Amino acid sequence: MYLRDIGPTEIGGFGISNADDLLLIEDIQLVRQTCSVTSVEFDDASVADFFDSQVDAGRQPEQFARVWVHTHPGASPSPSQTDEETFSRCFGGVDWCVMHILAEEGNTYTRARFNVGPGTDRRLRCRTVLDCEFPATDHEKWFEEYCENVTVFDPFASRRSAIDLYDDADWWQQPPTAADLWSDRLFEVGR
Amino acid sequence: MKVLLISNDAGGYAHHVEAPDNTTVQQMFERHVGAFHAESYLIRVNRQPAAADQLLRDGDRVSFTPQKIEGAA
């Protein structure tokens, strides 16, 4: 919820599962992404870097690459056609995967897909486990992770993409980050 | 030769696999993922994008990761 509320856009990441209970998500890792009020798009190279870093950390793909998490701006967590296409295209070859969508007012949509045998989809009930340690809770680090990975794309501010804006800028300039564009709000949330 | 293969497909790979000498990236992909949907993956060798005909070497790290993960409301 911290990541959902920190900026004005959608946001997404990968759930990191407990090694002994793959449906127990202990952390959410962001990758570089371009986000608007109604969309989120992961950077492909950053996804690959994420896989590399997780493997280097000793995890298997089933622990870090099966639970796709993203937010919706309104109160409806129902998956869009884009969500469904991504779920099928990017996770259709794995044994199992989960799409989790967090919307406003705490509404959630969680669905597991099993691609073995005849294959099946099953809605899951999402709940927060409070009776175990949760060392990943660190608002300061979350804030830094957000600023490092999220580029806000405001289609109403420009018809060009954030990448185009970056191309026109001096080569040493970084693309605008969420912190650049929404600093006042971010600092209020991150305080 | 042995290469470290990282892929989320099927049960997921993150371990060393044996491959014949002169195996290309494309052959490795087809062996472990399939002959289709290559365009849906970012294929890298040693963290760099790789061509289909690139020959693998002992100790290489090969990753097949999904592309264009996007959501919308």
Interface residues (C-beta under 8 A of the other chain):
Chain A: E10 G12 T38 S39 V40 E41 F42 D44 A45 V47 A48 D49 F51 D52 V55 R59 Q60 P61 E62 A65 R66 W68 H70 H72 P73 G74 S76 S80 Q81 T82 D83 T86 R89 C90 F91 G93 V94 D95 I101
Chain B: L4 I6 S7 N8 D9 A10 G11 G12 Y13 A14 V33 G34 H37 S40 L42 R44 R47 R61 S63 T65 P66 Q67 K68 I69 E70 G71 A72 A73
